[in-house]
Amino acid sequence: MLYLAPSRVTILPMNRENNDVAGDMQHLRRSLSNRHIQLIAIGGAIGTGLFMGSGKSINTSGPSIVVAYLVIGTMLFFVMRAMGELLLHNLQWKSFQDFAADLLGPWAGFFLGWSYWLCWVVTGMADVIAITSYWGYWTHDRMWAFILTAATLLLLLVLNLLTVKLFGELEFWFALIKIVAIGILIVVAVVLIIMGFTSPGGYKASVSNLWTHGGFAPKGWSGFFGGFQIAVFAYVGIELVGTTSAETRDPRKTMPKAINAVPVRVLVFYVVALLAMMCVIPWNLIEKDSSPFVQMFGLVGFTAAAGIMNFVVLTSAASSANSGVYSTSRMLYGLAHKGMATRAFGKLTRNGVPGWGLVCTVILIGSALILAAKDTVMGAFTLVTTVSAVLFIFVWSMILVSYIVHVRRNPQAHAESIYPMPGAHFMPWVVLAFFVFVVVLLAGADDTRQALLATPVWFIVLGIAWVIVRRRSHSDDLEDVTD
C-alpha cells in the first residue's frame, strides 16, 4: 500500500524567511517542454478507443467507420481551436475550467471541473478494462491479468508522484511507441497489398476488400451511425493539451503548434491506419472483443508481430490511464483553490505535484477491476465508454459555449487574437448541433441507452453539491508564476 507521508506535503512554519518559499511551492511548475506538449497532444489523439474500441466500431459499421472518425475529428478540431484561443487570450487561465468560471460564472467552473474529473475516472476505468484484456493475451489467466493490471496502476501512481517532468517523459515515449507502431502497421499493410499476400485463411490483401464484402457501408445508415459511440470515445483526451497549459514553458508557441497538427493526426492515425488494416483483412473477420491491430498480424500469420502489437496497445492503454491520473489531479487542484473541493487536493508535494488528488484518482480508477470481473470485456468497455463519451461531449460543449460568450463579450480581443478560431461566429453552433445529434444516436442504441440514461444522475448530484458549496466558492487564490 502506497503511503503519502505528511512530510511529503509542503508544511512549513510561516515565518518571514520561508513564507515566500511555501507560497511558490503551492504553484504548478512550468516543466513541460515543446516536445512533451507535441507528443502529449498526439497521445491524446490516439487512445484506447482506437486500439481497443475500433474492433467494435468496424464490426458495427464496416469500412464506412473511417468517415465517422473523420467527421468527429474535424468537429473536435474546432473545439481545440476555440480552447486554444481562449487559453492564449489570458495565460492566468490554467485550464478550460478557469475560463468557464470567469466567462459563464463560478457554477460553470464547478460543473466543468468535476465533470472533467469524472470523465477521466470513467475513461481510466475503460483503460483498466483494456489493460486487463491485453495482459490476458499473454497470461490466459484472468486472475494474473488482474494482478498485473493493478501493478501497472501502482507503477503509474508512483511515477506521477515524482515530478511533472517525468509525466511528460512518460507520455513522450508512450506516444512515440504508438506513432512508430501505427507507422509500421501502415507500411506492412501497403507491402502486403502490393505483394497480393494471401493469409493462411485464404484471404488476399487487396484494396477491393473495402467494398467487396457487402459494400463500403454494408449495414447501411443504421450501421454507420451505430459506430459513432466508440468513435467519439476514441477522441477523449484530445483536449488534454488544455490541462497542461499551467505547466507548459511557452504556451504561446507550443499550443498552436500542437493543435494545428490535429487534422494530420486524424487523417493518418485513424483514416489511413484503419483503411490499410481493412485492406489486409476483410472487415467482417475482425472480432469486436479484442484489438483489431493485434488481430491483423495474427490473421496473416505473423504471430510474433501480433505479440509486439499487443505490447504497443498495452502501452497505449497505460498512456491513456496515465493521462487520466495526471489531468484529474490537476482539476482537483484547481477546484480546491476555488473553494469547490477539499483543501487537501490543493496541496502540492515537495516535487510540485498534487499528491492526494493522484492517490484518490488511482483508487477510483482501479475499482474498474471489479466491473471487469463481473462482465465481459466488451460489455464492461461499452458501458464505461458510453458514460465517458457523454461526459466529454458536455465538457467540449462547455468549452464552445464559453468561447461564444467570449467572442460576444470581447470582440476586440478576438479580432486581435494571435490564434483566432476560424469560423468563430458560426462553427461553434455547428459543432454543438453535431454533439446533440450524437447524443440522440446514443439514445437509439440498446447497448448505449442504459449508460446514457444514468448520466443525468451525475448532474443532479452536482446541482445539489453546488447549492451547498457555492457560498464558500471564490476566485482562484493562486496567481500563475513561471519558473
C-alpha positions in Angstrom: 0.0 0.0 0.0 1.4 3.4 -1.0 1.6 5.8 1.9 2.0 9.5 1.2 3.8 10.7 4.3 2.8 14.0 5.7 6.4 15.2 5.3 5.9 15.0 1.5 3.3 17.8 1.7 4.5 21.3 1.9 4.1 22.2 5.6 6.4 25.0 6.7 6.3 27.3 9.6 5.0 30.7 8.4 7.9 32.9 9.3 9.2 35.7 7.1 12.1 33.7 5.8 10.2 30.8 4.3 6.8 32.4 3.7 7.7 33.0 0.0 9.1 29.5 -0.4 5.9 28.0 0.8 3.8 30.1 -1.5 5.9 29.2 -4.5 5.7 25.5 -3.8 1.9 25.7 -4.0 2.1 26.7 -7.7 2.2 24.2 -10.5 5.6 24.4 -12.3 6.1 25.1 -16.0 8.3 22.0 -16.6 6.7 20.6 -19.8 8.8 21.5 -22.9 7.7 21.7 -26.5 8.5 18.1 -27.3 6.4 17.0 -24.3 3.4 19.0 -25.4 3.6 17.9 -29.0 3.7 14.2 -28.0 1.0 14.6 -25.3 -1.2 16.1 -28.0 -0.5 13.1 -30.2 -1.1 10.7 -27.4 -4.4 12.4 -26.7 -5.5 11.8 -30.2 -4.5 8.1 -30.2 -6.2 6.3 -27.3 -7.8 3.1 -26.2 -10.9 3.9 -28.2 -8.8 3.4 -31.4 -6.7 0.4 -30.4 -9.4 -1.4 -28.4 -12.7 0.1 -29.5 -12.2 0.2 -33.3 -12.8 -3.6 -33.4 -16.4 -3.0 -32.3 -16.9 0.1 -34.4 -15.6 -1.7 -37.5 -17.9 -4.7 -36.7 -20.8 -2.3 -36.4 -20.2 0.0 -39.4 -17.8 -1.8 -41.7 -15.3 0.3 -43.7 -17.5 3.4 -43.6 -16.4 3.8 -39.9 -13.4 5.8 -41.2 -15.9 8.5 -42.4 -17.3 8.7 -38.8 -13.8 9.1 -37.4 -13.0 11.8 -40.0 -16.2 13.8 -39.2 -15.8 13.6 -35.5 -12.1 14.6 -35.7 -13.0 17.6 -37.8 -15.6 18.8 -35.3 -13.2 18.4 -32.4 -10.5 20.4 -34.2 -12.8 23.4 -33.9 -13.2 22.7 -30.2 -9.4 22.7 -29.9 -9.1 25.9 -31.8 -11.7 27.6 -29.5 -9.9 26.3 -26.4 -6.5 27.4 -27.8 -7.7 31.0 -28.5 -9.2 31.3 -25.0 -6.2 30.0 -23.1 -3.8 32.2 -25.1 -6.0 35.2 -24.5 -5.3 35.0 -20.8 -2.4 33.0 -19.5 -3.8 33.3 -16.0 -6.3 30.7 -17.1 -4.6 27.5 -16.3 -7.2 25.3 -17.9 -10.7 25.4 -19.5 -12.2 25.1 -16.1 -10.8 28.6 -15.3 -12.1 30.4 -18.4 -15.5 28.7 -18.0 -15.7 30.0 -14.4 -14.8 33.5 -15.5 -16.9 33.7 -18.6 -20.0 31.8 -17.5 -19.9 32.1 -13.8 -18.5 30.0 -10.8 -21.2 27.4 -11.3 -19.7 26.6 -14.8 -16.2 26.1 -13.3 -17.7 23.8 -10.7 -19.7 21.7 -13.1 -16.9 21.6 -15.7 -14.2 20.8 -13.3 -15.9 18.0 -11.5 -17.4 16.6 -14.7 -13.9 16.5 -16.3 -12.7 14.8 -13.2 -15.3 12.1 -13.6 -14.6 11.9 -17.4 -11.1 10.7 -16.7 -12.0 8.5 -13.8 -14.5 6.7 -16.1 -12.0 6.7 -19.0 -9.4 5.4 -16.7 -11.8 2.5 -15.9 -12.1 1.8 -19.6 -8.3 1.8 -19.8 -8.1 -0.6 -16.9 -10.5 -3.0 -18.6 -8.5 -2.8 -21.8 -5.2 -3.4 -19.9 -6.7 -6.4 -18.3 -7.6 -7.8 -21.7 -4.1 -7.1 -23.1 -2.4 -8.8 -20.2 -4.8 -11.8 -20.7 -3.4 -12.2 -24.3 -0.2 -13.5 -22.7 -1.3 -14.9 -19.3 -4.5 -16.7 -20.4 -5.5 -16.4 -16.8 -7.9 -13.7 -15.6 -6.5 -13.5 -12.0 -3.0 -12.9 -13.2 -4.3 -10.3 -15.7 -6.0 -8.5 -12.8 -2.8 -8.6 -10.6 -0.6 -7.3 -13.5 -3.2 -4.5 -14.2 -3.1 -3.5 -10.5 0.7 -3.4 -10.6 0.6 -1.2 -13.7 -1.7 1.3 -12.0 0.6 1.3 -8.9 3.6 2.0 -11.1 1.8 4.9 -12.8 0.9 6.4 -9.4 4.5 6.2 -8.1 5.9 7.8 -11.3 3.3 10.6 -11.3 4.2 11.3 -7.6 7.8 12.1 -8.6 7.7 15.1 -10.9 5.5 16.6 -13.7 8.5 16.4 -16.0 8.5 12.6 -15.5 4.9 12.6 -16.6 5.9 14.5 -19.7 8.7 12.0 -20.4 6.3 9.0 -19.9 3.8 10.5 -22.3 6.6 11.3 -24.8 7.8 7.7 -25.0 4.3 6.2 -24.8 3.2 8.4 -27.7 6.3 7.7 -29.7 5.7 3.9 -29.4 2.2 4.4 -30.7 3.3 6.6 -33.6 6.1 4.1 -34.7 3.7 1.1 -34.3 1.0 2.7 -36.4 3.6 3.8 -39.0 4.9 0.2 -39.2 1.4 -1.2 -39.5 0.6 1.1 -42.4 3.9 0.2 -44.2 3.4 -3.5 -43.6 -0.2 -3.3 -44.9 0.9 -1.4 -48.1 3.6 -4.0 -48.7 1.2 -6.9 -48.3 -1.3 -5.2 -50.6 1.4 -4.7 -53.3 2.5 -8.3 -52.9 -1.1 -9.6 -53.1 -0.4 -11.5 -49.9 -2.8 -14.4 -49.2 -3.3 -15.2 -45.5 -3.4 -18.8 -44.1 -7.1 -18.5 -44.1 -7.2 -17.8 -47.9 -7.9 -14.1 -47.8 -6.0 -11.9 -50.2 -4.7 -8.5 -49.2 -6.4 -6.0 -51.6 -7.9 -2.6 -51.7 -11.1 -4.2 -53.0 -11.6 -5.6 -49.5 -13.1 -2.2 -48.7 -16.2 -2.8 -50.9 -16.4 -6.5 -51.9 -17.7 -7.8 -48.5 -21.2 -6.2 -48.5 -20.0 -2.7 -49.7 -18.3 0.2 -48.2 -21.3 0.7 -45.8 -22.5 -2.9 -45.5 -25.0 -2.2 -42.7 -26.5 1.0 -44.2 -27.1 4.2 -42.4 -28.0 2.5 -39.1 -24.7 0.6 -39.1 -22.8 3.8 -40.0 -24.3 5.8 -37.2 -24.1 2.9 -34.8 -20.3 3.2 -34.8 -20.3 6.8 -33.5 -20.3 5.8 -29.8 -16.9 4.2 -29.8 -15.7 6.6 -32.5 -16.4 9.5 -30.1 -14.7 7.8 -27.2 -11.6 7.3 -29.4 -11.0 11.1 -29.2 -11.4 11.6 -25.5 -8.2 13.2 -24.3 -7.7 15.3 -27.4 -8.3 18.3 -25.2 -5.6 17.2 -22.7 -3.2 19.9 -24.0 -5.6 22.4 -22.4 -5.0 20.9 -19.0 -1.2 21.2 -19.4 -1.3 25.0 -20.0 -0.2 25.9 -16.5 2.8 23.6 -16.7 3.9 24.5 -20.2 7.0 26.6 -20.6 6.0 28.6 -23.7 2.2 28.1 -24.3 2.0 30.8 -27.0 4.4 28.8 -29.1 3.8 25.2 -28.3 0.0 25.1 -28.0 -0.9 26.4 -31.5 1.7 24.0 -33.0 0.1 21.1 -31.1 -3.5 22.0 -32.1 -2.7 22.7 -35.7 -1.3 19.2 -36.2 -4.7 17.6 -35.2 -6.1 17.2 -38.7 -3.0 15.4 -40.0 -3.0 13.1 -37.0 -6.7 12.3 -37.5 -6.1 11.6 -41.2 -3.0 9.3 -40.6 -3.8 7.6 -37.3 -7.5 7.0 -37.9 -8.4 7.1 -41.6 -5.2 5.8 -43.2 -4.4 3.2 -40.5 -7.9 1.7 -40.4 -8.2 1.7 -44.2 -4.8 -0.1 -44.5 -5.8 -2.7 -41.9 -9.2 -3.4 -43.6 -7.4 -3.8 -47.0 -5.3 -6.6 -45.5 -8.1 -8.4 -43.7 -11.8 -8.1 -44.6 -13.8 -6.1 -42.1 -16.2 -9.0 -41.4 -13.3 -11.1 -40.0 -12.4 -8.5 -37.3 -13.7 -9.6 -33.9 -15.2 -6.9 -31.7 -13.9 -8.1 -28.4 -10.2 -7.5 -28.9 -7.8 -5.1 -30.7 -8.0 -5.3 -34.5 -4.4 -4.1 -34.6 -3.3 -7.3 -32.9 -5.8 -9.4 -34.9 -4.4 -8.2 -38.2 -1.0 -9.7 -37.6 -2.5 -12.8 -36.1 -4.8 -13.4 -39.0 -2.0 -13.0 -41.6 0.2 -15.5 -39.7 2.7 -13.0 -38.1 2.3 -14.4 -34.5 5.4 -12.7 -33.2 4.3 -9.4 -34.7 0.9 -9.8 -33.0 2.6 -10.1 -29.7 4.6 -7.0 -30.3 1.5 -5.1 -31.3 -0.2 -6.3 -28.1 2.6 -4.7 -26.2 2.0 -1.5 -28.1 -1.7 -1.4 -27.4 -0.9 -2.2 -23.7 1.3 0.8 -23.5 -1.4 2.8 -25.3 -3.9 1.9 -22.6 -1.3 2.6 -19.9 -0.6 6.0 -21.6 -4.3 6.9 -21.5 -4.6 5.9 -17.9 -1.5 7.9 -17.1 -3.1 11.0 -18.8 -6.3 10.4 -16.7 -4.3 10.3 -13.5 -2.5 13.5 -14.4 -5.4 15.5 -15.6 -7.9 14.6 -12.8 -5.4 15.5 -10.1 -4.9 18.9 -11.8 -8.6 19.5 -12.0 -9.0 18.7 -8.3 -6.1 21.1 -7.6 -7.9 23.9 -9.4 -11.2 23.1 -7.7 -9.6 23.1 -4.3 -8.1 26.6 -4.8 -11.6 27.9 -5.7 -13.2 26.5 -2.5 -15.0 23.9 -4.6 -13.2 20.8 -3.3 -11.5 19.8 0.0 -8.3 21.8 0.6 -6.2 18.6 0.7 -6.5 18.4 -3.1 -4.9 21.9 -3.4 -1.7 20.9 -1.6 1.4 20.0 -3.6 4.2 17.6 -2.6 7.8 18.8 -2.4 8.1 17.6 -6.0 5.4 20.1 -7.1 2.6 17.5 -7.8 -0.9 17.3 -6.2 -0.3 14.1 -4.3 -3.7 13.4 -2.7 -5.5 14.0 -6.0 -3.3 11.4 -7.6 -3.9 8.8 -4.9 -7.6 9.3 -4.8 -7.9 9.1 -8.6 -5.9 5.8 -8.9 -8.0 4.2 -6.2 -11.2 5.1 -8.1 -9.9 4.0 -11.5 -8.7 0.7 -10.0 -12.3 -0.1 -9.0 -12.9 -0.9 -12.6 -11.3 -4.3 -11.9 -14.5 -5.2 -10.0 -16.6 -4.3 -13.1 -14.3 -6.2 -15.4 -14.6 -9.3 -13.2 -18.4 -9.3 -13.4 -18.9 -8.6 -17.1 -17.5 -9.5 -20.5 -14.6 -7.3 -21.5 -16.5 -5.6 -24.3 -19.7 -5.3 -22.3 -17.9 -3.5 -19.5 -16.0 -1.5 -22.0 -19.1 -0.3 -23.8 -20.8 0.7 -20.5 -18.0 2.9 -19.3 -17.1 4.3 -22.7 -20.7 5.5 -23.2 -20.7 7.3 -19.9 -17.3 8.8 -20.7 -18.4 9.9 -24.2 -21.5 11.7 -22.9 -19.4 13.5 -20.2 -16.8 14.5 -22.6 -19.4 15.9 -25.0 -20.6 18.0 -22.1 -17.0 19.2 -21.5 -16.4 20.0 -25.2 -19.8 21.8 -25.3 -18.9 24.0 -22.3 -15.7 25.0 -24.0 -17.7 26.1 -27.0 -20.3 27.9 -25.0 -17.5 29.8 -23.1 -16.0 30.7 -26.5 -19.3 32.0 -27.8 -19.6 34.2 -24.7 -16.0 35.4 -25.1 -16.4 36.5 -28.7 -19.6 38.4 -27.9 -18.3 40.0 -24.8 -14.8 40.7 -26.1 -15.0 41.2 -29.9 -11.8 43.3 -29.9 -9.9 40.6 -28.1 -11.0 38.1 -30.7 -10.0 40.4 -33.6 -6.6 40.9 -32.1 -6.0 37.3 -31.1 -2.7 35.7 -32.0 -4.5 32.4 -32.6 -8.1 33.1 -33.7 -10.5 30.3 -34.3 -11.7 30.0 -38.0 -15.4 30.4 -38.5 -15.7 31.9 -35.0 -19.2 33.2 -35.4 -20.9 30.1 -36.8 -18.7 26.9 -36.3 -19.3 26.7 -32.6 -23.0 26.4 -33.3 -22.4 23.8 -36.0 -20.3 21.7 -33.6 -22.9 22.0 -30.8 -25.6 20.8 -33.1 -23.4 17.9 -34.1 -23.0 16.9 -30.4 -26.8 16.9 -29.9 -27.0 14.6 -32.9 -24.5 12.2 -31.4 -26.4 12.1 -28.1 -29.6 11.3 -30.0 -27.7 8.4 -31.7 -26.5 7.1 -28.3 -30.1 7.1 -27.1 -31.2 5.0 -30.0 -28.9 2.1 -29.5 -29.7 -0.7 -27.0 -26.2 -1.1 -25.7 -25.6 2.6 -25.0 -29.0 3.8 -23.9 -28.8 2.4 -20.4 -25.5 4.2 -19.7 -26.8 7.4 -21.3 -29.9 7.5 -19.1 -27.7 7.1 -16.0 -25.6 10.2 -16.7 -28.3 12.8 -15.7 -27.9 11.5 -12.1 -24.4 12.9 -12.1 -25.6 16.4 -13.0 -28.4 16.2 -10.4 -25.8 15.3 -7.7 -23.6 18.2 -8.9 -26.5 20.6 -8.7 -27.2 19.6 -5.1 -23.5 19.9 -4.3 -23.3 23.4 -5.9 -26.1 24.6 -3.7 -24.0 23.5 -0.7 -20.6 24.9 -1.7 -21.4 28.0 -3.7 -21.3 30.3 -0.7 -17.7 29.3 0.1 -16.5 29.3 -3.5 -14.3 32.1 -4.6 -11.8 33.2 -7.3 -8.6 31.2 -7.7 -6.4 32.1 -4.8 -3.2 31.4 -6.7 -1.8 33.5 -9.5 0.3 32.0 -12.2 4.1 32.0 -11.9 6.8 31.0 -14.3 10.0 29.1 -13.2 
